[in-house]
Amino acid sequence: MVPPLSPARAAQLMKKAHGLETSFLSEMLSYTGLDAQQGDFTGGVGEDQFASFLREAQAKAMVDHGGIGLSQSIFNALARRDHGTD
């Protein structure tokens, strides 16, 4: 059970939880190889340099649309820690 929090503190903790889930998903996306394009008509060096920005944006979009549920688990842990009940 999550202890009651003020709306401002709950929003702050959820923002942090979303950030952590976004970072996690971005890192996981980096291992999929989806950004590794082959051929003559790819972005070359420029594409390689900006691939991390694309992964971050994709991960943020995933989290904004529900993610994998990691944010809620992180939020619950942060809320319990905030109240010293962990």
C-alpha positions as a printed NumPy array, in Angstrom:
array([[  0.   ,   0.   ,   0.   ],
       [  1.23 ,   3.435,  -0.935],
       [  1.112,   6.015,   1.867],
       [ -0.891,   9.183,   1.191],
       [  1.133,  11.964,  -0.399],
       [  0.402,  15.574,  -1.165],
       [ -0.568,  16.08 ,  -4.818],
       [  2.604,  18.072,  -5.451],
       [  4.85 ,  15.382,  -3.939],
       [  3.009,  12.609,  -5.81 ],
       [  3.484,  14.488,  -9.093],
       [  7.169,  14.995,  -8.323],
       [  7.709,  11.307,  -7.535],
       [  5.774,  10.183, -10.617],
       [  7.88 ,  12.479, -12.794],
       [ 11.027,  10.854, -11.39 ],
       [  9.537,   7.38 , -11.893],
       [  8.674,   8.181, -15.511],
       [ 12.216,   9.459, -16.042],
       [ 13.701,   6.238, -14.706],
       [ 11.404,   4.087, -16.849],
       [ 12.272,   6.207, -19.892],
       [ 15.997,   5.733, -19.243],
       [ 15.53 ,   1.991, -18.779],
       [ 13.525,   1.603, -21.987],
       [ 15.968,   3.768, -23.934],
       [ 18.828,   1.548, -22.839],
       [ 16.873,  -1.595, -23.723],
       [ 16.05 ,  -0.174, -27.155],
       [ 19.762,   0.37 , -27.767],
       [ 20.256,  -3.407, -27.639],
       [ 17.566,  -4.193, -30.211],
       [ 19.677,  -3.138, -33.176],
       [ 16.724,  -1.324, -34.74 ],
       [ 18.845,   1.778, -35.285],
       [ 21.592,  -0.1  , -37.144],
       [ 20.764,   0.656, -40.771],
       [ 22.73 ,  -0.895, -43.631],
       [ 22.99 ,   0.271, -47.22 ],
       [ 23.784,   3.228, -49.404],
       [ 20.797,   5.371, -48.426],
       [ 21.232,   5.489, -44.665],
       [ 22.128,   8.499, -42.568],
       [ 25.742,   7.444, -42.139],
       [ 27.771,   9.049, -39.367],
       [ 25.116,  11.671, -38.647],
       [ 22.49 ,   9.007, -38.124],
       [ 24.793,   7.138, -35.752],
       [ 25.394,  10.295, -33.729],
       [ 21.706,  11.083, -33.29 ],
       [ 20.398,   7.531, -32.793],
       [ 20.433,   7.959, -29.004],
       [ 18.102,  10.966, -29.285],
       [ 15.683,   8.918, -31.359],
       [ 15.773,   6.056, -28.838],
       [ 15.146,   8.496, -25.987],
       [ 12.162,  10.002, -27.818],
       [ 10.783,   6.539, -28.585],
       [ 11.192,   5.482, -24.96 ],
       [  9.474,   8.66 , -23.736],
       [  6.572,   8.039, -26.124],
       [  6.28 ,   4.49 , -24.804],
       [  6.159,   5.732, -21.204],
       [  3.657,   8.457, -22.105],
       [  1.38 ,   5.726, -23.494],
       [  1.592,   3.435, -20.467],
       [  5.056,   1.957, -20.755],
       [  5.676,  -1.45 , -19.249],
       [  4.384,  -0.629, -15.773],
       [  7.785,   0.085, -14.302],
       [  6.881,   3.68 , -13.414],
       [  4.151,   2.6  , -11.019],
       [  6.47 ,   0.162,  -9.232],
       [  9.16 ,   2.814,  -8.929],
       [  6.587,   5.364,  -7.739],
       [  5.319,   2.957,  -5.06 ],
       [  8.86 ,   2.303,  -3.839],
       [  9.667,   6.019,  -3.749],
       [  6.439,   6.807,  -1.883],
       [  7.15 ,   4.123,   0.737],
       [ 10.712,   5.38 ,   1.102],
       [  9.427,   8.953,   1.389],
       [  7.385,   7.925,   4.427],
       [ 10.048,   5.676,   5.89 ],
       [  7.847,   2.578,   5.624],
       [ 10.267,   0.599,   3.482]])
